Amino acid sequence: RIWLVLAVFALTLSFLLAGAGFAAARPPQLPAAGGTLWMTNEVNNAVTVYDGARGSLIVTIPVGTKPVGLAALPEFDKVYVANEVSGSVSVISTESLSVVATISLVTSTFPNPKPHDIWMSADGSRVYVSEFGHNMVAVIDTATDSLVTRFTVGSSTATTHGVWLPADGSVLYATNFGDNTLAALDPSSGALLWSFATDARPTHLVTTEDGEIGFLSIGGTGVV
């Protein structure tokens, strides 16, 4: 009888613990529906992940110092995070919800890249990272998660703040502080297609899906 009572108690306790969230440890999972919200947190040097439908926190993932930009596409299994102070890009697996690689952008030629904004090509093969410490866009191959090249974007006085790639992937846009320009590049070769002067401190560009109309924000002015 004592053993029977103990067995019932153990079974009841296991149900209570499971209901209270003390079930066997398993990694957090992304929601099947409703989407996922990924947010960089510069203060805590982390990426926080939320259920897009419920608004509930799924997990907090430590990354590099001062994460700013983040690139995520729902059909791909990796998320890329630009760490401005660390000079690196963190690669997060959407399966394990943990950092699986860190790509350093620091070299002897470019010692202070300050990766800031980041964008992924529509086919997921490349990631483009603006370098706010230089007039450069770093290009990452997502198959190897390695830095493969850099595109020169503006003049020697420029620092590249934002990047944008329309859905058709035909043109890579970059905004530059310093020389205050918006530049358009060939996303494959990095060849400059055109560039024109803007108001001071152009920050981010977005375009319509067909790329025909663009909206450029000007830092510190509240102007688009």
N, C-alpha and C positions, 0 to 999 in steps of 0.2 A: 504493500500500500504506500509506503514511504517513497519507493522508487517511482511509482505511478504519479504521485504528487509532484516529485521533482521533475519528471519528464514533462508533465503538463505545464509546470512553471517555466521550464526552459523553452518550451515551444511558444508559450505566451510572451515571454521576454524577447524572443527572436523577432516576433511580429511587431512588438512595440518599438524595438530598436530600429527595425527596417522602416517603420512608419515615421520615426523621428529623424531619419537620415543617417542612421548608424549602420547601414548595411555594409556588406563586404566592400572594401575600397575598390573603386573603378574610376577610370579617367572620365572627366566631364565630356559630354557629347553636344554637338551642335544640334539645334532644332531641325526637325524634318520639314517643317513648313513655317512660313511667316518671316523667313530671312534672319540674318545675323547682323548685328551692329558691332563694328570694330572701332575702337577709339584709342588714340594715343594719349598718354598721360605724362606730360613733361615733368611734373612735380615728383611723381613716384617712379619715373623711369620704367614704365610698364605699358602694356596694351591691355585694355579691359574689353571683354567680350560679353555682349548682351543678347538675349533672345529678342529678336525684332518685333515679335507679336506681343509678348507679355511685358517686355521691359525689364525682365529679371536678369541679374548678373549670372553669367555662366562660369567665368573664370578670369583671373588676373594673371598675366604672363609677364615676367620680368624680361626686359630687353636692354639695349644700351642706354647711354646717358643722353637725355633730352631727345626722346623720340618725337618727330614732328609729322612727316608725311607717312602715308600708309597706302599700299596698293593691294586690293583684293578683288578677285572676280569669282562669282559663285561656282563656275564650272571647273575651277582649278583647285588643287589641294594644298596650295601654299600661299602665304600672305607675306608681303615684304614691307619692312619698316625702316625708314630713314632715321638714323640716330645722329643728330647734328654735332654734339660735342664729342662723341666717341669716334666720329668719322667712319661709321660703318653702317651696314644694312643687316638687320636681323631677318632671318627666314623662319617663319612659323608654319608648322604642319597643322592643317585643319583637322587631321585625324587624331594626333596626340595632343593638340593644343599646347605645344611647347616649342621652344626655339630649337631647330635642328641644324642650323648653320649660321655663321656670322661672316659677312663679307667685308673685309677692310678695304676702304677706298684711299687710305693713306699710303703715299709713296714718297720717295726722296724728291721727286719733281713736284708733287702736289701734296705737301705735308699737312695742309689744313683745309680739307675739302668741304667741311660743313654740309653734309648731305641734308637737304631740306624738303623739297617736294619730290614726289615719286609717282610714276605712272606705268601701267603694264600694257603691252600691246594686246590687241584683241585676240590674237591666237595664243597668247601666253608665253611666247618664246623669248621675249625680251622685256626687261624692266629698265626704265629711264629715270635717272636720279639727277635733280638739279644740285649743283655744288655752289652753295652760297659763299664759299670762301674763294672761289675762282670763277672764271668765265667759261664754265664747262658743264656738260651733261655727261654723266657716267652711264655706260651701257652694260647691263648685266645679262648674261646668258642663263636662262632659268633651267636649262637641262643640266648644267654643271654648277650652277650657282657661283659663278665667278665673274669678275670684271674683265670684259673683253676689249673695250676701247673707250675713248672719251671723244666727245664732239666739242670743238670750240664754238662758242655761241656768240659772244659779243666781243667788244674791244678789250684791250688789256686793262682798262679801268672798270670793266663790268664785273658784277657778281650775279650769278644766275639764281633767281629766286624760285620760279615756278616752271612746271612742264605740263603739257597737255597734248594728248593724242586723240583725235576724233575716232569715231567707231570704224570708219573705213581705213584707218591707219595710213592715210596717204601723206600726211604732213605732221611733223613734230614741231610744236610751238614751245618757245621758251621766253620767259620774261627776265629782263636784266635791270638790276639797280646799277648805279654808277653812270653808265652811259644812257640809261633810261630808254630802252628799246624793247620792241617785240620782234622776235626773230622766228623765221620759219625754216625748218631743215628737212632734208630728205632723211626719213627715219632709218633707212638702211645704210647709207654712206656717210651721213652727217653733213653733206654738202649744203651750204647756205643757199636757200632759194630766194629769200628777200628779208629785209629788215627795215623797220621805220621807227622814228622817234615817237615817244609817248610822253605823257605828263610824268613828273618825277615819281619814282618808286612804284612801277607797275608790279603788281603782286601775282594775280592769278587770272588765267584766261579759261573760259569755257565756250564751246560752240554748239550750234544746233547739230542735230544728228548728221545732216548732209554737209556740215562744215562751211555753209555759206554765210552764216552770221555768227559773230563772236562777241563776247561780253568780257571786257577787261576791267578788273578792279584796280583802283589806284590807292596805295597804302596811305593811311592816316588822313584821308579826305572824305570818306563816305561816298565817293564818286565811282560810278561804273561807266 
